[in-house]
Amino acid sequence: MVRPTRQVEYEQMLLSRHGLLSQGGGRRKEGGMERSAYILLSRIRVQGPMSIGELSDAFALDASTLNRQTAAAVRAGLLERIPDPDGGLARKFRITADGERNLDEEREAMVGILDDIMADWPDADIAAFAGYLKRFNSGIERRIGGRPWPRP
């Protein structure tokens, strides 16, 4: 008998391979948001303005990577640099009105794709699947050092 974790591993590999909800997965319109910007803006939306150091800690990425990502998002008009609202020395990044609008458009496009994929699923199955995904992601977060992703 195949261990259930082997089945999960295989299905997770296929999910990442499909890339449906990431770059080039059939949903991106010309000028659509890059995956890294989508994730970055999603985190800042839930948590509020964040510094490079806070982003580095949250994403477990080095500051140079986040400097590149935030600089691109600032150039695209998705983020802006602001003084720390709490009076700290480090400047923070906040989503702009255009960033909010673009993030909402991307999210709605993804939800539309998921609606299509799960069109024949009962709502109870979709809710259960969402619960399992949350539990799975929470387990990953716990395993990689307790960096829980804030959830709305």
C-alpha positions, 0 to 999 in steps of 0.5 A: 500500500502506498503511504498517504504522504507519498500521494500528497508529495506527488499531488503537491508536485503536480500542483506546483508544476501546473503553475496555474495560479502563478506566472504564465498560468493562463490568467495573466493579462498584458502588464499583469502582476508578477508572482513575487509582487502579488505575494509581497503586496498580499503580505503587506495588505494583511500586516500593514506597512513593513520595513525591509528587515521585517519583510526579510524576516517574514519571507526568510529572504535576504535583504538584497532580494527584497530590495530588488522586489520592493524597488520593482514594485515601487517603480510599478507604482504598487508600493510607496516608501513611508516613514515608520508610523511607529516612529522607528528609523527604518522606512516602511513600504505601504501599498498604493491605491494602484497597488490595492486595485491591481492586487484586487484585480489579480485576486479576482482573476485567480478566484475566477479560475478556481471557480471554473476548476471547481465548478462541479464541487459542492461548497462544502467540499471547497470549504473543506479543501480550503481548511486542509490547505490552511492546515497544510500551510500552517504545518509548513510554517511551523516546520520552517521556524514558526513564521506564520503567515497572517491570515485575514 
